[in-house]
Amino acid sequence: MSTLVFLEHHEGELQKDSLGVLGKAAKLGGEVSALIAGSGVEALAQQAARFGAAKVYIADDPALEAPLPQPRVDVAADLIRRHGFETVLFAATVLTADVAAALSARLDAGLNWDLVDLVQEDGKLVGKRPALDDTIYVDVGWKSEPKLALIRTGTFEPVETEGEADIEKVEVQLEDFSTSATMIEQAHEESEGPSIEDADVIVAGGRGLGGPENFALVEELAKALGGAVAATRAVVDAGWYPYAAQVGQTGKSVSPRLYIAVGISGAIQHKVGMQASNVIVAINKDPNAPIFEYADLGVVGDLHEIVPKLTELVRQRRAA
């Protein structure tokens, strides 16, 4: 099986989820290659080699500086056609979803998305996709090649190896219609601390906080612990917190060492995004909240009293 993994990058670093997908591809066996497309990205090739790529294709061109999908589709489609890759894998993001969908249309290829595992069964690649609010998993396959797959955020952890890779620069040739869009401005939200995908500690807030102003309680605890802040879909939909912080079925999947759920009932849609956490602590005034069924430690009480005291205890312990 020949596999191409599309690696996404940001601020000079390959993204964790992309490297996790690359490592999974290497475990499945066969020839595993990686594609890095952007401007000024040559230095990232060796990083890809350390995470399972036997060959790294570098598409380095000023035309690829902006994170627009169509130029990347041109590069990927040409590479797939020339080398006949059987499988193309993506870690799911807004950009890669656009690229994968456009590739599917251009190559008349099958695309499966929201996968949480890939396995080889009887010589065929099989994807595992959650269904019925993630209460079951179904097997999915492909009728044609190349087989395209989007892997759910947070599914695979990257594992560094000592491998080396052949590096090949590819010529960037863009279709006329792919240069029609121009990015005028790219806004970045300012934030402190680690992202929720990379954090070892996450403090998440739900509707039980009572209002957006009370997210300060969550933020202070996360800051004291050196962690990141997350939110439920209900909170995000209400405009209390940015979408980038949403954990759950329609948000991001995370797997920190410690996940503290503050004022979160624990519906299945949220559970699927954080159930891989090593230790789950729940703080909720409702003793019958579903989250207590799968939390490792539950605290029943008023979060407005508990969280500030917990924050102060953490600060005292760290200062000692």
N, C-alpha and C positions, 0 to 999 in steps of 0.2 A: 504494500500500500504506500503510495506517495502522498504526502500531506504537506500542505502549505498553511502556515499560521500567520495571520495578519497581526502584527505587533503595533499597538498604539503607544504613543509616548507623550510626555508632557514635561516641559521645562528641563530637557536634557536627560530624562530618565524614562526607561521603558516601564509601562504600567504593570503593577503587581498582578492584576487579573490576566493580562496578556501572557505574562511569563508563566503563570499557573497553567493556562491552556497549552502553552508550548511544552511544558513538562509532561502534561497528560498525553499529548501526542507522541512524545518520545517513548512513554511507557507502552503505548499501544503497538509500537514497533513499526518497521518499514522505514522508508526514507522521509525524514522530517526536515523541511526547509522553513525559513521565516522570511517575511517581507517587511521591511521598514521603509516607509514612504514619508518624506518631509523635506525640509530644508536645513542643512547643517546637521545631518543625522549619521554621518559615517562613523563617528566615535561610538555609536550604540551597538555596532555589529558584534564586538567582542562580548558585550554583556549578553546578547542573545545566545552566543555560543556556550556560555556558562550555564544556560538553563535548558539545554537539550537540542538546539538546532545543529544539524550536521552541515547545513549550508544557509547562508544569509544573503538575501538579495537586497541591495541598497538602491532605492530610488531617491536620489538627492538632487533637488531642483528647486529654484526659487518659486516656481509655479505651484509647488506643493506646500508652501509655507503656511497658508491659511488652512484651517481644518474644514475644508469643503469636500464633500463626498465624491463628486463626479470625476475630478482629476485622479483620485485614488482608484476609482473604478476602472479608468482607462489603463492605469499601470497594472493593476491586478489581473484584469481580463487578458491583456497581452501576455503576461507571464504564464497564466494558466493555459492559454492556448498553445504557447510555444513548448511548454514542458509537460503538458498533459497531466497535471495534478488530479488525482482521484478525489481528494478530500480537501476542503478549505475551511479552516476553523477561525472563529472570532470570539473574543471576550466581549460580551454585550455592553455597548455604550450607545449614546445617541448617534455618534458618528458611524460606528461600525454597523449599526442596524441599517442606516441609510446605504452604506457601501454594500452590505450583504444583499439587501433587497434589490438594489440596482444590478448587481452581478447576476443574481438569479434571473432577472428579466433579460439581461443581455446575452447570457450563455444558455438560456432555456434550461436552467439547472434547478434541482429541488433544494428547498431551504427549510430546515427545521430550526426552531428557536426555543428559548427558555429551557435549554437542556441542563440537567444537573449531573449527568454522567455519560460516558461513552465506553462501550465495551465491544469486544470482538466475539461474535457467536457464530459458530460454524463457518468461519472465514468471512463473515459479513459484519460491517460496522452497524451497531445498534445504538440509538440514542435513548436516554431515559428522560422523560418529561413529566413533571408534576401535573396532576389533574384533580378536579373536584376539590378546589381550595387546598391543594397539596396534601390531601389525605391519602392519595394513592399515586403510584407511578406507572406510566404506560410506556411501552416500547414503541419507538418510531424508527422508520427506515427511509430509504431513498430508492426511487425507481430508475434514476439516471445519474450520470456523472457529468461534472464534478458534484460531489455531495457537499452542500454548504450547511454550516451549523453555527448558531449563536449560542454561546454558553452563558448561563446566568451568572451575574456578578457574585463574586465571593465563593464560587464553587470549588476551585482548585487552588491550593497553596503552591507557590513556586518553590522548587527544590533545586538548589545550585549543585552543579556537577563540575567535573574537571575537564569537560570536553572542549574540543576546538572545532572550528567551522571554516569551511571554504567561504570566502567572501567574494561576491560578484556584483559589480555595479550594473544597473540596468538603465537603458536609455529611456528617457521620459518623452513620450509622444502623445499629445493630447488631441482629442476630437475638438472640432470648432465649438460645438455646443457645450463642451465641458468648461470652456473658458468664459462663458456668458455671464456667470455669476461672479460678483466681486464682494469680498467681505470688507465693509466700510469700517466697522468697529467691533472689537471683541471685549466684552466686559467681564471682569473677574471679581467675584465676591471676595471681600477681604475677610479672612478668618485667622484665628489663632489655634495653635495646637495641631495634632494629627488629623487626617481625614478619617471618616468612620470606617473606610475600607482597610486602613492600615493600623488603626488604634488597637492597643492591647486592652484598653479600658474604655467602655462607652457608657454614658449616662443618658438615658432616653426619657423623654417626657410625653405624657398623653393628655387627654382631655381633663383628667382628674386634677391637673394643675389649676384649672379654673379660669385662666386667661393668659394671654401672651406675655403680660408683664411678669408673671410668675416663672417664666422660663429662666429668669435670673437665678433662681434656686438651683436649677439643673446645671446652668453654666458655671456657677461657683463651685459646685461639687466636682464637676468634670475638671475644672482648672486645678483644684486641690489635688486631684488624683492623677493629673497629667494625661487626662483622657479627652475623648471627643464627645460632642453633643449630637444626639439623634432625636427623631420625632416619629410619631405615628402618622398614618395617612389622614386621620380625622383632624389632627392638629395642622398638618400642611394644607389640607383643603380649606380649613377655616382661616388660613392666612397668618397663623401664629408663628410659623417657622418656615424657612426655605425648603423647597422640594429636594435640594441636594442632600438634606439630612434625613430624608424619609427612609425608614427601614420597614420592609414588609413585602408582600406579594407583588405590589406594583411599584415598590421602591428598590432598595438595595438589600442584598443578603450580606450579613456580617458574621464574623466568627472570632470575637475578641476573647481574651482570657477571662474578663469580667464584664458582665452586662448588668447594669442597674436600671430597672424599669420603675419609673416614678409616675404614679397616677395612670398606669396603663392597665386596662382590663385584661388584655391578653387574648384577643380574638384570633382565630386561626390565620387570618390574613397577615397579622403582625408576627405571629409565632414562626411562620415559615421563613421569615427574614432573619431571625436571631436565634433559632433553636440550636445552631451549631456552636453557640457560645460555650466556653468551658464551664463557667460558673454564672448562674443567673440569680440575681437578687431582686425581689419585688417589694415595693413599698406601696400599699394601697389601703384605704380605709374600709373597703368592702371585703370581708373575709371569704366571700363566695366568688370572688373574681376568678375567672378561668386561669389567669396567669399563675396562681398559686399551685395549680395542678402539675406544672412542669418547672417551677422555680426551685432552685437548690436551697434557697433561704428566703423566707417570707416574713415581712414585717407589717402587721396590721395596725394602722393608726393614721393620724393626721400628718400628711407629708409636709405641711407647712411648719410643723413643729419638729418632725424627725430629720428632714433634710438639712436644715441649718445646723442642728446639733451634730449631725454626722460630718458635715463639712468642717466644723470647728475641731472635732476630734481628729480628723485626718490631718488638718494643718498642725495641730499640736504634736501629733505623732511624727510628722515629717520634720518638725523643728527640733525635736528632741535628739 
